[in-house]
């Protein structure tokens, strides 16, 4: 998500500097990164983005890393609203032993001390 945000910012800066071809190139790369994030990390059934391990398996932990999607404006407003409504801060949460914030769900209950 941060990589997407950087490419988007480069596109905006290039546009303001009148470098339209560069702006288009950066925006095209940002669009590709966004598309790949959805293809690789998004679980449509769960409506959430997950990391993957070295084997390519989705890791079923909902961490605070998802906030980067909001901070970098990667999501459309409709996507952001849906993600927030499904997994917003209204859910109980706790810190995992590794110090990573996560939502309290049955899937990651084993991480609870």
C-alpha positions as CSV (number, residue, x, y, z in Angstrom):
1,X,0.0,0.0,0.0
2,X,2.9,2.4,0.8
3,X,4.5,1.6,-2.5
4,X,1.2,2.4,-4.2
5,X,1.0,5.7,-2.3
6,X,4.6,6.6,-3.3
7,X,3.9,6.0,-7.0
8,X,0.6,8.0,-6.8
9,X,2.5,10.9,-5.2
10,X,5.2,10.8,-7.9
11,X,2.4,10.9,-10.5
12,X,0.9,13.9,-8.8
13,X,4.2,15.7,-8.5
14,X,5.1,15.0,-12.1
15,X,1.7,16.3,-13.3
16,X,2.2,19.5,-11.3
17,X,5.7,19.9,-12.9
18,X,4.2,19.5,-16.4
19,X,5.8,16.1,-16.9
20,X,2.7,14.5,-18.2
21,X,4.4,11.4,-19.7
22,X,6.1,10.7,-16.3
23,X,2.9,11.3,-14.5
24,X,1.1,8.8,-16.7
25,X,3.9,6.2,-16.2
26,X,3.8,6.5,-12.4
27,X,0.0,6.3,-12.3
28,X,0.1,3.2,-14.5
29,X,2.5,1.6,-12.1
30,X,0.4,2.6,-9.2
31,X,-2.7,1.0,-10.8
32,X,-0.7,-2.2,-11.4
33,X,0.3,-2.3,-7.7
34,X,-3.3,-1.8,-6.6
35,X,-4.5,-4.5,-8.9
36,X,-1.9,-7.0,-7.6
37,X,-2.7,-6.1,-4.0
38,X,-6.3,-7.1,-4.6
39,X,-5.3,-10.3,-6.6
40,X,-2.7,-11.5,-4.0
41,X,-3.8,-10.1,-0.6
42,X,-7.5,-9.6,-0.8
43,X,-9.9,-12.3,0.5
44,X,-13.3,-11.5,-1.1
45,X,-15.2,-13.8,1.2
46,X,-13.8,-12.1,4.3
47,X,-13.5,-8.7,2.7
48,X,-10.0,-8.2,4.1
49,X,-6.4,-8.0,3.0
50,X,-4.0,-10.6,4.4
51,X,-0.3,-11.1,4.2
52,X,1.1,-14.3,2.6
53,X,3.9,-16.6,3.8
54,X,6.8,-17.9,1.7
55,X,4.6,-20.7,0.4
56,X,2.0,-18.2,-0.8
57,X,-0.5,-19.2,1.8
58,X,-2.7,-16.4,3.2
59,X,-2.0,-15.7,6.8
60,X,-5.4,-15.4,8.6
61,X,-4.5,-12.5,10.9
62,X,-6.2,-9.2,10.8
63,X,-3.5,-6.7,11.8
64,X,-3.2,-2.9,11.9
65,X,-1.2,-3.0,8.7
66,X,-4.5,-2.7,6.9
67,X,-4.6,0.9,7.9
68,X,-2.0,1.6,5.2
69,X,-4.7,1.1,2.7
70,X,-6.6,4.0,4.1
71,X,-3.5,6.2,4.7
72,X,-2.3,5.8,1.1
73,X,-5.8,6.3,-0.4
74,X,-5.6,2.9,-2.2
75,X,-9.2,2.1,-1.7
76,X,-12.2,3.8,-3.3
77,X,-14.7,5.4,-0.8
78,X,-17.1,2.4,-1.3
79,X,-14.3,-0.1,-0.7
80,X,-13.1,1.8,2.4
81,X,-16.7,2.1,3.8
82,X,-17.2,-1.7,3.3
83,X,-13.9,-2.6,4.9
84,X,-14.6,-0.3,7.9
85,X,-18.2,-1.5,8.3
86,X,-17.1,-5.2,8.3
87,X,-13.9,-4.8,10.4
88,X,-14.1,-1.4,12.0
89,X,-12.8,-0.3,15.4
90,X,-16.1,-1.2,17.1
91,X,-14.8,-4.8,17.3
92,X,-13.0,-5.9,20.5
93,X,-9.2,-6.0,19.9
94,X,-6.0,-6.9,21.6
95,X,-2.2,-7.0,21.1
96,X,-0.6,-10.3,20.0
97,X,2.5,-11.5,21.9
98,X,4.6,-10.2,19.0
99,X,3.4,-6.7,19.8
100,X,1.2,-6.5,16.7
101,X,-2.4,-5.1,17.1
102,X,-5.0,-7.5,15.8
103,X,-8.8,-7.9,15.9
104,X,-10.1,-10.5,18.3
105,X,-11.7,-13.3,16.2
106,X,-12.1,-17.0,16.4
107,X,-9.4,-17.4,13.7
108,X,-6.7,-15.8,15.8
109,X,-7.9,-16.7,19.2
110,X,-4.9,-19.0,19.7
111,X,-2.6,-15.9,19.8
112,X,-4.3,-14.7,23.0
113,X,-2.2,-15.2,26.1
